[in-house]
């Protein structure tokens, strides 16, 4: 899993492989580390995730709650079709902000976040 800090207040998490029990624990640990950085935009790039089960959904919801609790935004991007289908079937696609690319994330961000 990689975290990169772009030239803006956007932190990108890039989980890879499976978001099952083990992979979800790693993602949740990354979210907990991000809680120290207030007023940022958290982006979860799911392009390299090839499997997600219910524990993966729980990890994403945990991250969303942590972001909101820390006055941050969490956006999902680069969703593979199977992951997109899971979010649609569980109706979580209406809960999460979802973008196709980093550029789309930046166009949706509020000016206050970009100015931070």
Secondary structure, DSSP 4 states (H G I P E B T S, - for coil): -EEEE-SSSEEEEE--EEESHHHHHHHHHHHHHHTTSTT-EEEEE-TTEEEE-HHHHHHHHHHHHHHHHTT-EEEEES--HHHHHHHHHTTGGGTSEEESSHHHHHHHS-HHHHH-
